[in-house]
Amino acid sequence: ANMATATRFSFEPHMIGDYVNGFAPMADAKVKVALAAATSAAVPGAFAPIELKDVSLPCRGVDTVSLLDGGAYDNTGIEVLNSRELDDVRTICLAAGGIFKVGGYMKAPVIRDLKQANSVLYRQSRALRTRDMVQRFKDPNSNRRGSVFKLNTSRDDVEEPLKRRKDQEALDRVAAFVAAYQDINEYKGEELAFVPTSFDKFEEGLSRRLIYKAWWTTGLTMVAFNDDLPGPSAGTTPPPV
């Protein structure tokens, strides 16, 4: 996320830049993958912005560009997929950027209010971007297929719209998937959906359960809303827990 232009900054195999400053050939920028990864980890408030120096962009010239984690601009990560050129690409989006907490929120007034306001802004952004992507899935003039879900998406969440549509074939696929693969929602009494993002090392058991939960919700939503995909009878092996 470009702090100066409030736009998504792209590190592509063939180009670098944003639509405000323009794009430069990646070969001329000489940027390493490690720098792009570090930029993606520059979480606002916790880490200083990454300064990209000596990159000549068409509408800016040679200057320093200050970049933050792309989540500051789009925490769903699906903005990059909005191009109609990618309509044939199957899209799987797991919204795992945080769950809004209703009620009391810390005790320090200033910090509390800032964190709450940030949570509200993120919730609104995620809702709008998710709604737009789902409309792409429903558009009869689009070939875009896929699913958008959260880490706490449950069987009831996917079955509710299927029941309204009376889509028995999809309901049968969901039932077969749930029968074949167990849903795991907790680790040592804590809901997996509420595990906070951290740069600390996770316990192996927690890591395995998070990976499995992401795999399970992906499979659940894909078999529910993508009738061209095989069900659990295909012999899929889940991640070890």
C-alpha positions as CSV (number, residue, x, y, z in Angstrom):
1,A,0.0,0.0,0.0
2,N,1.5,3.3,-1.1
3,M,1.3,5.8,1.8
4,A,1.5,8.8,-0.6
5,T,-1.1,7.8,-3.1
6,A,-3.4,5.6,-1.0
7,T,-3.4,2.9,-3.7
8,R,-2.3,-0.7,-4.1
9,F,1.4,-0.9,-5.0
10,S,2.2,-3.8,-7.3
11,F,5.3,-6.0,-7.4
12,E,4.7,-8.0,-10.6
13,P,7.2,-10.3,-12.5
14,H,7.3,-7.7,-15.3
15,M,6.5,-4.4,-13.6
16,I,6.4,-2.3,-10.4
17,G,4.4,0.7,-9.4
18,D,0.8,1.9,-9.0
19,Y,-1.8,3.5,-11.2
20,V,-1.2,7.0,-9.8
21,N,2.6,7.1,-10.3
22,G,2.7,4.8,-13.2
23,F,4.6,1.5,-13.7
24,A,8.2,0.8,-14.4
25,P,9.8,-2.4,-15.8
26,M,10.8,-4.7,-13.0
27,A,14.1,-5.4,-14.8
28,D,15.0,-1.7,-14.3
29,A,13.9,-1.6,-10.7
30,K,16.1,-4.5,-9.6
31,V,13.9,-5.3,-6.6
32,K,14.3,-8.6,-4.8
33,V,11.4,-10.8,-3.8
34,A,12.7,-10.5,-0.1
35,L,11.9,-6.7,-0.3
36,A,8.4,-7.3,-1.5
37,A,7.9,-9.8,1.3
38,A,9.2,-7.4,3.9
39,T,6.9,-4.7,2.6
40,S,3.9,-7.1,3.0
41,A,4.9,-7.5,6.6
42,A,5.2,-3.8,7.4
43,V,2.1,-3.7,9.6
44,P,1.0,-0.1,10.4
45,G,1.9,1.0,13.9
46,A,4.0,-2.0,14.6
47,F,6.7,-1.6,11.9
48,A,8.0,1.5,10.1
49,P,7.1,1.8,6.4
50,I,9.5,0.2,3.9
51,E,11.3,2.9,1.8
52,L,11.8,1.9,-1.8
53,K,14.6,4.1,-3.1
54,D,15.9,5.0,-6.5
55,V,12.9,3.6,-8.4
56,S,12.0,5.7,-11.4
57,L,8.2,5.7,-12.0
58,P,6.8,7.6,-15.0
59,C,4.7,10.2,-13.1
60,R,7.1,10.6,-10.2
61,G,10.7,10.3,-11.4
62,V,13.5,9.0,-9.2
63,D,12.3,9.3,-5.6
64,T,11.6,7.4,-2.4
65,V,8.3,5.5,-2.2
66,S,7.0,4.7,1.3
67,L,5.1,1.4,1.4
68,L,3.1,-0.5,4.1
69,D,1.5,-3.9,4.3
70,G,-1.1,-4.1,1.6
71,G,-3.7,-4.9,4.2
72,A,-3.8,-1.1,4.9
73,Y,-5.4,-0.7,1.5
74,D,-7.2,-4.0,1.0
75,N,-7.1,-6.6,3.8
76,T,-9.0,-9.1,1.7
77,G,-6.3,-9.2,-1.0
78,I,-8.9,-9.5,-3.8
79,E,-8.5,-6.0,-5.3
80,V,-5.8,-7.4,-7.6
81,L,-8.3,-9.9,-9.0
82,N,-10.8,-7.4,-10.2
83,S,-9.6,-7.4,-13.7
84,R,-11.9,-8.9,-16.3
85,E,-8.8,-10.5,-17.8
86,L,-8.8,-12.9,-14.8
87,D,-12.4,-14.0,-15.1
88,D,-11.3,-17.5,-16.0
89,V,-9.3,-17.8,-12.8
90,R,-10.9,-19.7,-10.0
91,T,-10.8,-17.5,-6.9
92,I,-10.5,-18.7,-3.3
93,C,-10.5,-15.9,-0.7
94,L,-10.2,-16.5,3.0
95,A,-11.0,-13.4,5.0
96,A,-8.8,-13.9,8.0
97,G,-7.9,-10.3,8.9
98,G,-9.8,-10.2,12.2
99,I,-13.3,-10.5,13.6
100,F,-15.1,-7.5,15.0
101,K,-15.7,-7.6,18.7
102,V,-19.0,-6.2,19.9
103,G,-19.1,-4.5,23.3
104,G,-16.2,-3.3,25.5
105,Y,-12.9,-2.7,23.9
106,M,-9.9,-2.0,26.2
107,K,-9.8,0.7,28.9
108,A,-7.4,3.3,27.6
109,P,-9.8,5.9,25.9
110,V,-7.5,7.1,23.0
111,I,-6.1,3.7,22.1
112,R,-9.5,2.0,22.6
113,D,-11.2,4.5,20.3
114,L,-8.6,4.3,17.6
115,K,-8.6,0.5,17.6
116,Q,-12.4,0.4,17.5
117,A,-12.5,2.9,14.6
118,N,-9.9,0.9,12.7
119,S,-12.0,-2.3,13.3
120,V,-15.1,-0.6,11.9
121,L,-13.3,0.6,8.8
122,Y,-11.9,-2.8,8.2
123,R,-15.2,-4.4,8.6
124,Q,-16.8,-2.0,6.1
125,S,-14.0,-2.5,3.6
126,R,-14.2,-6.3,3.8
127,A,-18.0,-6.3,3.5
128,L,-17.9,-4.1,0.3
129,R,-15.1,-5.9,-1.4
130,T,-16.6,-9.3,-0.5
131,R,-20.0,-8.3,-1.8
132,D,-18.4,-7.1,-5.1
133,M,-16.5,-10.4,-5.6
134,V,-19.6,-12.5,-4.8
135,Q,-21.5,-10.5,-7.5
136,R,-18.8,-11.5,-9.9
137,F,-19.5,-15.1,-9.1
138,K,-23.2,-14.6,-9.8
139,D,-22.8,-12.5,-13.0
140,P,-24.1,-14.6,-15.9
141,N,-21.8,-12.7,-18.2
142,S,-18.7,-13.7,-16.2
143,N,-16.7,-16.9,-16.1
144,R,-15.4,-16.2,-12.6
145,R,-15.8,-19.1,-10.2
146,G,-14.7,-19.5,-6.6
147,S,-15.7,-18.8,-3.1
148,V,-15.2,-16.1,-0.4
149,F,-15.3,-17.2,3.3
150,K,-14.1,-16.6,6.8
151,L,-12.2,-18.9,9.2
152,N,-15.4,-19.3,11.3
153,T,-17.6,-20.2,8.3
154,S,-19.7,-23.2,9.3
155,R,-21.9,-25.8,7.6
156,D,-25.0,-23.8,8.5
157,D,-23.5,-20.7,6.8
158,V,-23.2,-22.4,3.4
159,E,-26.4,-24.5,3.7
160,E,-28.6,-21.5,4.4
161,P,-28.5,-20.0,0.9
162,L,-28.6,-23.4,-0.7
163,K,-31.8,-24.2,1.2
164,R,-33.3,-20.9,0.0
165,R,-32.5,-21.9,-3.6
166,K,-33.7,-25.4,-3.0
167,D,-30.4,-26.7,-4.4
168,Q,-30.5,-30.3,-3.2
169,E,-27.5,-31.4,-5.3
170,A,-25.3,-28.8,-3.6
171,L,-26.7,-29.8,-0.2
172,D,-25.9,-33.4,-0.9
173,R,-22.3,-32.5,-1.8
174,V,-22.0,-30.5,1.5
175,A,-23.4,-33.4,3.5
176,A,-20.9,-35.8,1.8
177,F,-18.0,-33.5,2.5
178,V,-18.9,-33.0,6.2
179,A,-19.4,-36.8,6.6
180,A,-15.9,-37.4,5.1
181,Y,-14.0,-34.7,6.9
182,Q,-14.3,-33.6,10.5
183,D,-14.7,-29.9,11.3
184,I,-12.2,-28.7,14.0
185,N,-12.9,-25.3,15.5
186,E,-10.8,-25.1,18.7
187,Y,-7.3,-25.6,20.2
188,K,-6.9,-25.8,23.9
189,G,-10.4,-24.3,24.4
190,E,-9.7,-21.2,22.1
191,E,-11.7,-20.8,18.9
192,L,-9.4,-20.9,15.9
193,A,-11.2,-17.9,14.3
194,F,-10.1,-15.7,17.2
195,V,-6.4,-16.6,17.3
196,P,-4.7,-13.2,16.8
197,T,-2.2,-12.6,14.0
198,S,1.3,-12.8,15.4
199,F,4.9,-12.8,14.3
200,D,5.8,-15.1,17.3
201,K,6.3,-18.8,16.8
202,F,3.0,-20.8,17.1
203,E,2.8,-24.1,18.8
204,E,2.9,-26.9,16.2
205,G,-0.5,-28.2,17.3
206,L,-2.1,-24.8,16.8
207,S,-0.4,-24.3,13.4
208,R,-1.7,-27.7,12.2
209,R,-5.2,-26.9,13.3
210,L,-5.2,-23.5,11.7
211,I,-4.0,-25.1,8.4
212,Y,-6.6,-27.8,8.6
213,K,-9.4,-25.4,9.4
214,A,-8.5,-23.3,6.4
215,W,-8.4,-26.4,4.2
216,W,-11.7,-27.6,5.6
217,T,-13.6,-24.3,5.0
218,T,-12.1,-24.0,1.5
219,G,-13.3,-27.5,0.7
220,L,-16.7,-26.9,2.2
221,T,-17.4,-23.7,0.3
222,M,-16.0,-25.0,-3.0
223,V,-18.1,-28.1,-3.1
224,A,-21.2,-26.1,-2.1
225,F,-20.9,-23.4,-4.7
226,N,-18.8,-25.0,-7.5
227,D,-20.8,-27.9,-9.0
228,D,-17.9,-28.7,-11.5
229,L,-15.6,-29.8,-8.7
230,P,-15.4,-33.4,-7.4
231,G,-16.5,-34.2,-3.9
232,P,-14.7,-36.1,-1.1
233,S,-15.0,-39.4,-3.1
234,A,-12.1,-38.2,-5.2
235,G,-9.8,-39.4,-2.5
236,T,-8.5,-36.1,-1.2
237,T,-6.1,-36.3,1.7
238,P,-6.6,-33.6,4.3
239,P,-3.6,-31.9,6.1
240,P,-2.5,-33.8,9.3
241,V,-3.8,-32.4,12.5
